[in-house]
């Protein structure tokens, strides 16, 4: 920025990006980025009965015109003679507020007003940021004659460069209007320091004033957003240094200005970097709708991001967060199944349909979430959910004929006869797959007290040395 500015590959660009003529303050020009103008010509044009030379006004020209300019970025424009970014002529009285005039340039050996030039015109500049503009006279602003007297409020000049007056140059009785106040500059050109509420930035380094001047449109590369580099840094001398009189109620990002407001186009404080991983909410992750071969995994996090899960056999070593993201078991092994989903709106919830499972089988489900930051914040440890799928009703017994239960139906006591087997394991499930009882059987015949279990249909999952058998049992 500043004197190091250079422009390349712009020789074919238009002389002037935007020209207005004959407009009143009722005409609103709002939300544009005006960039790339290259006023290096030697001719002139007539617009709205006024003459504009092709070496003036690289960005925007107001010719006998007084529109309201707001939420504009006037950036990276060039003029061979005057008004690199903004050019006001022929008694123009535009209202200019919440505008960035940044890194514009005129010929550094003869040019006037790298950021802006007011010729026989008296605009009002409110909450305008003049930064990094280059000229021979008046790096930020050049005011030409006694008919030019701009009013400046809540505006700053910083890191503009020129052979004479880096910030403001007054020529031939040009002046800053006496109603100007609450401005800031790293220089004193044009007597800007004589107004009420002046903030002297001559000893301030850029990192104490702004977030990151080397990246003016921020990490998202979108102008007029809260991560822009000219957002005021925490503790900046410009915070709260302005006047509310005549100030716009919001800043260039749309954030509400405090009272008193800051100086410059931005009043939003820098958005602190998010270094916190999402948090699961509303008793999630959890399981529901457990069937024989599937279940629903319910998730809800507190911010936008991505949710990942893996299903592994019951008792398997827990995978790490990175392994869950990769869809693998611990050590990179194969998971039973896995999935993920992005959540960006609403309550940041997602219900996964987990399928491809085996009936009457216990699983460990590991779930992890990350946010949607450029470098995502990932939960350090996965959350475990225990799930046992429902048993299959009426599964035929083709290998373990000797195992049986009685009486059918039973009222309080159920006898399990393992037949030829002397021991085993038994687990009782209701029809929704919920485990109600788990017991080791040490003899071939065992009586189990079921008096506390309500009447209904249940599945008894029996496991012996040679396999498993599922028997439907009914309590009266």
HELIX and SHEET records of a PDB file:
HELIX    1   1 UNK A    2  UNK A    4  5                                   3    
HELIX    2   2 UNK A  189  UNK A  194  5                                   6    
HELIX    3   3 UNK A  206  UNK A  209  1                                   4    
HELIX    4   4 UNK A  321  UNK A  326  1                                   6    
HELIX    5   5 UNK A  330  UNK A  332  5                                   3    
SHEET    1   A 6 UNK A  18  UNK A  21  0                                        
SHEET    2   A 6 UNK A  60  UNK A  63  1                                        
SHEET    3   A 6 UNK A  86  UNK A  89  1                                        
SHEET    4   A 6 UNK A 116  UNK A 118  1                                        
SHEET    5   A 6 UNK A 141  UNK A 143  1                                        
SHEET    6   A 6 UNK A 168  UNK A 170  1                                        
SHEET    1   B 3 UNK A  28  UNK A  30  0                                        
SHEET    2   B 3 UNK A  68  UNK A  75  1                                        
SHEET    3   B 3 UNK A  33  UNK A  35  1                                        
SHEET    1   C 6 UNK A  28  UNK A  30  0                                        
SHEET    2   C 6 UNK A  68  UNK A  75  1                                        
SHEET    3   C 6 UNK A  95  UNK A 102  1                                        
SHEET    4   C 6 UNK A 124  UNK A 131  1                                        
SHEET    5   C 6 UNK A 149  UNK A 153  1                                        
SHEET    6   C 6 UNK A 175  UNK A 176  1                                        
SHEET    1   D 7 UNK A  28  UNK A  30  0                                        
SHEET    2   D 7 UNK A  68  UNK A  75  1                                        
SHEET    3   D 7 UNK A  95  UNK A 102  1                                        
SHEET    4   D 7 UNK A 124  UNK A 131  1                                        
SHEET    5   D 7 UNK A 156  UNK A 158  1                                        
SHEET    6   D 7 UNK A 184  UNK A 185  1                                        
SHEET    7   D 7 UNK A 199  UNK A 200  1                                        
SHEET    1   E 3 UNK A  38  UNK A  39  0                                        
SHEET    2   E 3 UNK A  78  UNK A  79  1                                        
SHEET    3   E 3 UNK A 105  UNK A 106  1                                        
SHEET    1   F 2 UNK A  44  UNK A  47  0                                        
SHEET    2   F 2 UNK A  50  UNK A  53 -1                                        
SHEET    1   G 2 UNK A 134  UNK A 137  0                                        
SHEET    2   G 2 UNK A 161  UNK A 164  1                                        
SHEET    1   H 3 UNK A 286  UNK A 288  0                                        
SHEET    2   H 3 UNK A 295  UNK A 300 -1                                        
SHEET    3   H 3 UNK A 349  UNK A 354 -1                                        
SHEET    1   I 4 UNK A 337  UNK A 343  0                                        
SHEET    2   I 4 UNK A 305  UNK A 313 -1                                        
SHEET    3   I 4 UNK A 362  UNK A 371 -1                                        
SHEET    4   I 4 UNK A 383  UNK A 388 -1                                        
SHEET    1   J 3 UNK A 404  UNK A 406  0                                        
SHEET    2   J 3 UNK A 413  UNK A 417 -1                                        
SHEET    3   J 3 UNK A 445  UNK A 449 -1                                        
SHEET    1   K 4 UNK A 435  UNK A 441  0                                        
SHEET    2   K 4 UNK A 424  UNK A 430 -1                                        
SHEET    3   K 4 UNK A 456  UNK A 464 -1                                        
SHEET    4   K 4 UNK A 467  UNK A 475 -1                                        
END                                                                             
